[in-house]
Amino acid sequence: MEIAHEIEMQCRCSSERLARYLTASAIKCILADSRIDLTRPEAPPPLLVAARNGLAICVRALLADRRVDPNQTFGDGSTALMLAAERGHVDVVAVLLNDARVEPRKARPDGATALNLAVENGYAEVVDALLKYFAISAAQPEGGCATALRFARQ
């Protein structure tokens, strides 16, 4: 069974239906099968699919499995946090930021970070969540976040 494919197919029906269909307990049962390969490079990682589609309950269940790498990338180099931030899924961003393994400052090859993507797409709630996580004030930006803060002020 291809878990990422199953999540993707259900997302096409509706996120609400998928959230009911793939509850946290169902995902835990799927992940309990040691035959499931969560690291296949040719398939989108299940965590990224769930994050991209705003499924916080699925993201939480997937993160509970230590085989899942929360910083794994696919395609353009985006992580689950970047995909959630880019699409404005503040609840998924919150779940990911609560996992100590997540690297919120990680950048894609083009230099974009989760904060950059949230700012560029106008998701103020996500920007606020990331800034609170980084404990950055507008007066004292940190690292590469200065560009995103300047962009947000425009």
Phi, psi and omega per residue, in radians:
M1 nan 2.307 3.136
E2 -1.689 1.799 -3.046
I3 -1.132 -0.711 3.122
A4 -1.113 -0.693 3.118
H5 -1.113 -0.748 3.131
E6 -1.082 -0.765 3.108
I7 -1.093 -0.802 -3.128
E8 -1.064 -0.764 -3.124
M9 -1.112 -0.722 -3.135
Q10 -1.220 -0.542 3.107
C11 -1.100 -0.536 3.136
R12 -1.163 -0.466 3.111
C13 -1.305 -0.979 3.046
S14 3.039 2.553 -3.133
S15 -1.115 -0.661 -3.133
E16 -1.113 -0.782 3.127
R17 -1.106 -0.722 3.130
L18 -1.113 -0.738 -3.131
A19 -1.048 -0.654 3.095
R20 -1.250 -0.710 -3.068
Y21 -1.221 -0.826 -3.115
L22 -1.809 1.293 3.112
T23 -1.256 2.936 3.130
A24 -0.994 -0.694 -3.117
S25 -1.191 -0.612 3.110
A26 -1.156 -0.731 3.127
I27 -1.129 -0.712 3.109
K28 -1.060 -0.674 3.107
C29 -1.144 -0.741 3.123
I30 -1.091 -0.789 -3.107
L31 -1.211 -0.378 3.116
A32 -1.178 -0.323 3.109
D33 -1.325 1.940 -3.078
S34 -1.169 -0.200 3.113
R35 -1.364 -0.232 -3.137
I36 -1.253 2.183 3.122
D37 -1.753 1.937 -3.095
L38 -1.591 0.051 -3.036
T39 -2.100 0.296 -3.131
R40 -1.116 2.072 -3.062
P41 -1.198 -0.393 -3.091
E42 -1.507 -0.160 -3.111
A43 -1.982 2.526 3.086
P44 -1.129 2.314 -3.141
P45 -1.069 2.418 -3.127
P46 -0.929 -0.662 -3.138
L47 -1.082 -0.727 -3.140
L48 -1.168 -0.662 3.108
V49 -1.111 -0.803 -3.135
A50 -1.140 -0.735 -3.136
A51 -1.140 -0.768 -3.134
R52 -1.054 -0.565 -3.096
N53 -1.668 0.097 3.045
G54 1.278 0.548 -3.074
L55 -1.754 1.416 -3.055
A56 -1.039 -0.686 -3.122
I57 -1.124 -0.651 3.100
C58 -1.237 -0.718 3.111
V59 -1.051 -0.793 3.137
R60 -1.049 -0.771 -3.129
A61 -1.164 -0.709 3.126
L62 -1.149 -0.700 3.132
L63 -1.148 -0.406 3.124
A64 -1.206 -0.353 3.097
D65 -1.553 2.045 -3.059
R66 -1.209 -0.166 3.043
R67 -1.303 -0.321 -3.108
V68 -1.430 2.159 3.106
D69 -1.612 1.936 -3.086
P70 -1.220 -0.186 -3.133
N71 -1.872 0.148 3.120
Q72 -1.095 2.511 -3.135
T73 -2.017 2.874 3.095
F74 -2.719 2.573 3.076
G75 1.185 -1.956 -3.066
D76 -1.391 0.089 3.139
G77 1.683 0.173 3.136
S78 -1.316 2.528 3.019
T79 -1.699 3.047 3.090
A80 -1.031 -0.724 3.139
L81 -1.098 -0.745 3.125
M82 -1.087 -0.762 -3.130
L83 -1.131 -0.736 3.129
A84 -1.148 -0.740 3.139
A85 -1.146 -0.722 -3.112
E86 -1.117 -0.501 -3.119
R87 -1.793 0.022 3.053
G88 1.381 0.406 -3.127
H89 -1.512 1.394 -3.044
V90 -1.076 -0.594 3.129
D91 -1.166 -0.651 3.091
V92 -1.232 -0.713 3.087
V93 -0.998 -0.771 3.141
A94 -1.081 -0.762 3.122
V95 -1.073 -0.798 -3.122
L96 -1.139 -0.707 -3.135
L97 -1.178 -0.359 3.106
N98 -1.431 -0.095 3.095
D99 -1.669 2.072 -3.073
A100 -1.085 -0.326 -3.125
R101 -1.380 -0.317 -3.086
V102 -1.227 2.376 3.102
E103 -1.829 1.579 -3.035
P104 -1.194 -0.296 3.133
R105 -1.615 -0.011 -3.127
K106 -1.046 2.462 -3.125
A107 -2.079 2.613 3.023
R108 -1.258 2.960 3.088
P109 -0.997 -0.496 3.120
D110 -1.448 0.019 3.086
G111 1.645 -0.156 -3.117
A112 -1.239 2.405 3.060
T113 -1.984 3.023 3.092
A114 -1.003 -0.727 -3.141
L115 -1.115 -0.790 3.095
N116 -0.987 -0.797 -3.077
L117 -1.165 -0.685 3.106
A118 -1.144 -0.723 3.130
V119 -1.134 -0.863 -3.100
E120 -1.025 -0.536 -3.100
N121 -1.722 0.056 3.029
G122 1.298 0.515 3.137
Y123 -1.671 1.484 -3.052
A124 -1.038 -0.685 -3.133
E125 -1.113 -0.682 3.129
V126 -1.218 -0.748 3.093
V127 -1.009 -0.808 3.136
D128 -1.049 -0.772 3.137
A129 -1.089 -0.744 3.136
L130 -1.191 -0.722 3.121
L131 -1.123 -0.697 3.089
K132 -1.115 -0.694 3.117
Y133 -1.091 -0.773 3.136
F134 -1.326 -0.215 -3.069
A135 0.972 0.791 -3.130
I136 -1.753 2.333 3.004
S137 -1.736 2.710 3.136
A138 -1.072 -0.479 -3.121
A139 -1.362 -0.461 -3.083
Q140 -2.251 1.251 3.123
P141 -1.145 2.672 -3.080
E142 -2.053 2.361 3.029
G143 0.969 -2.379 -3.103
G144 -1.304 0.002 -3.093
C145 -1.327 -0.266 -3.113
A146 -1.035 -0.710 3.136
T147 -1.093 -0.762 -3.138
A148 -1.134 -0.700 3.127
L149 -1.137 -0.744 3.093
R150 -1.083 -0.733 3.131
F151 -1.090 -0.710 -3.111
A152 -1.157 -0.563 -3.120
R153 -1.255 -0.377 -3.092
Q154 -1.255 nan nan
